[in-house]
């Protein structure tokens, strides 16, 4: 059983970002980049399935600039077997990434595909759902527990009213939530071993996919600064401010 995991190179979760002066996007120059945390959870779950004898191979995939190789090497150090980089300098939007992954699903024929439920940079929460639709595969999003047996994946997922359990016939697409697992700490010996694992580089043209952006960002701005709090003398003054200033009453 082969498991395919999509990983994205994004700004480190502990780094504070700012908007470019021309307001065309977020300024990420010279910032620390890391694997998207939700994708890291997907890698960990795939590796655990392999350690349990359920999966036989874990393949990690990333799309983007050449520096994404560092992200893939990190996934290989966690226990993945091989990596594929779809190298492109274009701005890769969710639909383009889903089409690239669909082409790789057709080629690799995995039994299970893991993606993070969203990326912490754009928060789109679209790629997994788009991939499921394009590939015609059953999908479960926001997975907090996954069990694979007898050609099916039993997925516990969180919903607004609590949780629900889904049974998916493999092959299937699953997007991972924070409560699914705790990713392992990568050791130095495994980092050294990862350097020898195969990493294939392809282009969107090799996969026959058009990745030209379909959406244009008009402007990006920071949220307005929060006003300082004020003290009021009594309840009557509080109610008056809620009516006249906050306009919530």
C-alpha positions as CSV (number, residue, x, y, z in Angstrom):
1,X,0.0,0.0,0.0
2,X,1.5,3.3,-1.1
3,X,0.7,6.6,0.7
4,X,1.2,9.9,-1.0
5,X,1.6,13.0,1.2
6,X,1.6,16.6,0.1
7,X,3.8,19.1,1.9
8,X,4.1,22.8,1.5
9,X,7.0,25.2,2.3
10,X,5.5,28.1,4.3
11,X,6.7,30.8,6.7
12,X,7.5,29.3,10.1
13,X,4.6,29.4,12.5
14,X,6.6,31.3,15.1
15,X,7.7,34.1,12.7
16,X,5.8,37.4,12.5
17,X,5.1,38.6,9.0
18,X,4.3,42.0,7.5
19,X,2.8,43.4,4.4
20,X,5.0,44.7,1.5
21,X,5.3,48.4,1.1
22,X,3.5,48.2,-2.3
23,X,0.7,46.1,-0.7
24,X,1.0,43.4,-3.3
25,X,1.4,40.6,-0.8
26,X,3.2,39.4,2.4
27,X,6.9,40.2,2.7
28,X,8.6,36.8,3.2
29,X,12.2,37.9,2.2
30,X,14.8,36.6,4.6
31,X,12.1,34.9,6.9
32,X,12.5,31.4,8.2
33,X,10.6,28.9,6.2
34,X,9.4,25.5,7.5
35,X,7.0,22.7,6.6
36,X,3.4,23.6,7.0
37,X,2.4,22.2,10.4
38,X,-0.8,20.5,9.1
39,X,1.3,18.8,6.4
40,X,3.8,17.7,9.0
41,X,1.0,15.9,10.8
42,X,0.1,14.2,7.5
43,X,3.7,12.9,7.1
44,X,3.7,11.6,10.7
45,X,0.4,9.7,10.2
46,X,1.7,8.1,6.9
47,X,5.0,7.1,8.6
48,X,3.0,5.6,11.5
49,X,1.0,3.6,9.1
50,X,4.2,2.3,7.6
51,X,5.7,1.4,11.0
52,X,2.5,-0.5,11.8
53,X,2.9,-2.6,8.7
54,X,-0.2,-1.1,7.0
55,X,1.7,0.9,4.4
56,X,4.7,-0.2,2.4
57,X,5.9,3.1,0.9
58,X,5.5,6.8,1.8
59,X,6.0,9.3,-1.0
60,X,6.1,13.0,-0.2
61,X,5.3,15.7,-2.8
62,X,5.9,19.4,-2.9
63,X,5.3,22.1,-5.5
64,X,7.2,25.3,-5.7
65,X,10.6,26.8,-5.9
66,X,13.9,24.9,-5.7
67,X,14.1,25.6,-2.0
68,X,11.2,23.2,-1.4
69,X,13.8,20.5,-1.5
70,X,14.7,21.4,2.1
71,X,11.1,20.8,3.1
72,X,11.1,17.5,1.3
73,X,14.3,16.4,3.0
74,X,12.7,17.2,6.3
75,X,9.8,14.8,5.4
76,X,12.3,12.2,4.4
77,X,14.1,12.5,7.7
78,X,10.8,11.9,9.4
79,X,10.6,8.5,7.7
80,X,9.2,9.0,4.2
81,X,10.8,6.8,1.5
82,X,11.2,9.1,-1.5
83,X,10.2,12.6,-2.6
84,X,9.0,14.4,-5.7
85,X,9.3,18.1,-6.3
86,X,7.2,19.8,-8.9
87,X,9.5,22.8,-9.5
88,X,7.9,26.0,-10.6
89,X,8.5,29.7,-10.1
90,X,4.8,30.5,-10.7
91,X,2.4,31.5,-7.9
92,X,0.8,28.1,-7.3
93,X,-2.8,28.6,-6.3
94,X,-5.0,25.8,-4.8
95,X,-6.5,24.6,-8.1
96,X,-3.1,24.4,-9.8
97,X,-1.7,22.4,-6.9
98,X,-4.7,20.1,-6.9
99,X,-4.2,19.5,-10.7
100,X,-0.5,18.7,-10.1
101,X,-1.3,16.3,-7.3
102,X,-4.0,14.7,-9.5
103,X,-1.4,14.0,-12.2
104,X,0.9,12.5,-9.6
105,X,-2.0,10.4,-8.2
106,X,-2.6,9.0,-11.7
107,X,1.1,8.2,-12.0
108,X,1.8,6.8,-8.6
109,X,-1.5,5.1,-7.9
110,X,-1.5,5.6,-4.1
111,X,-4.0,3.9,-1.9
112,X,-4.2,6.9,0.4
113,X,-3.4,10.6,0.0
114,X,-2.8,12.8,3.0
115,X,-2.8,16.6,2.9
116,X,-2.9,19.2,5.6
117,X,-6.4,20.6,6.0
118,X,-5.0,24.1,5.2
119,X,-1.7,26.0,4.9
120,X,-0.9,28.6,7.6
121,X,0.1,31.2,5.0
122,X,-3.0,31.5,2.8
123,X,-5.5,29.5,4.9
124,X,-7.4,28.5,1.7
125,X,-8.5,25.0,2.9
126,X,-9.3,24.1,-0.7
127,X,-6.6,21.8,-2.2
128,X,-7.7,18.5,-0.5
129,X,-11.3,19.0,-1.6
130,X,-10.3,20.0,-5.1
131,X,-8.0,17.0,-5.4
132,X,-10.8,14.6,-4.3
133,X,-13.2,16.1,-6.9
134,X,-10.6,16.1,-9.7
135,X,-9.5,12.5,-9.0
136,X,-13.0,11.2,-8.3
137,X,-11.9,9.8,-4.9
138,X,-13.8,9.7,-1.6
139,X,-12.5,12.2,0.9
140,X,-12.6,13.0,4.6
141,X,-11.5,16.4,5.9
142,X,-10.3,17.6,9.3
143,X,-9.4,14.1,10.4
144,X,-8.6,13.7,14.1
145,X,-8.2,9.9,13.9
146,X,-7.5,7.5,11.1
147,X,-7.6,3.7,11.0
148,X,-6.9,1.7,7.9
149,X,-8.0,-2.0,7.6
150,X,-9.7,-4.3,5.1
151,X,-9.4,-1.9,2.2
152,X,-11.2,0.9,4.1
153,X,-10.2,4.0,6.0
154,X,-12.2,4.8,9.1
155,X,-11.9,8.5,9.8
156,X,-13.1,10.4,12.8
157,X,-13.5,14.1,11.9
158,X,-14.5,17.2,13.8
159,X,-17.6,19.1,12.8
160,X,-19.4,22.1,14.4
161,X,-21.7,19.9,16.5
162,X,-19.0,17.5,17.7
163,X,-17.5,14.6,15.7
164,X,-18.6,12.2,13.0
165,X,-17.1,8.9,11.8
166,X,-16.8,8.2,8.1
167,X,-15.9,4.9,6.3
168,X,-14.0,5.5,3.0
169,X,-13.2,2.9,0.4
170,X,-9.6,3.1,-0.7
171,X,-8.1,4.8,-2.6
172,X,-9.1,8.0,-0.8
173,X,-8.1,11.5,0.2
174,X,-7.8,12.6,3.8
175,X,-6.9,16.1,5.1
176,X,-5.4,16.2,8.6
177,X,-6.3,18.3,11.6
178,X,-4.1,19.2,14.6
179,X,-5.5,16.6,16.9
180,X,-4.6,13.7,14.7
181,X,-1.1,13.2,16.1
182,X,2.1,14.8,17.5
183,X,4.9,14.9,14.8
184,X,8.1,13.3,15.9
185,X,11.4,15.1,16.6
186,X,13.8,14.6,13.7
187,X,17.1,13.3,14.8
188,X,20.5,14.1,13.3
189,X,21.1,10.5,12.1
190,X,17.8,10.5,10.2
191,X,18.7,13.9,8.7
192,X,21.9,12.4,7.3
193,X,20.0,9.3,6.0
194,X,17.5,11.6,4.3
195,X,20.3,13.1,2.1
196,X,20.7,9.7,0.4
197,X,17.0,9.0,-0.2
198,X,15.7,9.6,-3.8
199,X,14.3,13.0,-4.7
200,X,12.8,13.4,-8.2
201,X,12.4,16.8,-9.8
202,X,9.7,17.3,-12.4
203,X,8.0,20.4,-13.9
204,X,4.3,21.2,-14.5
205,X,4.9,20.7,-18.2
206,X,6.2,17.2,-17.6
207,X,2.9,16.4,-15.9
208,X,0.9,18.2,-18.6
209,X,-0.6,20.8,-16.1
210,X,-1.2,24.5,-16.7
211,X,-0.4,26.4,-13.5
212,X,-1.0,29.9,-14.7
213,X,-2.7,31.8,-11.8
214,X,-6.5,32.4,-12.3
215,X,-6.9,34.8,-9.4
216,X,-5.2,38.2,-9.0
217,X,-4.5,39.8,-5.6
218,X,-5.6,43.4,-5.8
219,X,-4.3,44.6,-2.5
220,X,-3.0,43.2,0.9
221,X,-3.2,45.3,4.0
222,X,-2.6,44.8,7.7
223,X,-5.6,44.9,10.1
224,X,-6.1,48.3,11.9
225,X,-4.3,48.6,15.2
226,X,-6.5,47.9,18.2
227,X,-7.5,50.9,20.2
228,X,-6.5,51.1,23.8
229,X,-9.0,50.1,26.4
230,X,-10.8,52.8,28.6
231,X,-12.2,52.7,32.1
232,X,-15.8,53.9,32.7
233,X,-17.2,55.3,35.9
234,X,-20.3,53.2,36.1
235,X,-22.7,50.8,34.2
236,X,-24.6,53.7,32.7
237,X,-21.5,55.1,31.1
238,X,-20.6,51.6,29.8
239,X,-24.0,51.2,28.2
240,X,-23.8,54.6,26.6
241,X,-20.4,53.8,25.0
242,X,-21.7,50.5,23.8
243,X,-24.5,52.3,22.1
244,X,-22.7,55.4,20.7
245,X,-19.2,54.2,20.1
246,X,-19.2,50.4,19.7
247,X,-22.7,50.4,18.3
248,X,-23.4,46.9,19.5
249,X,-26.6,47.8,21.4
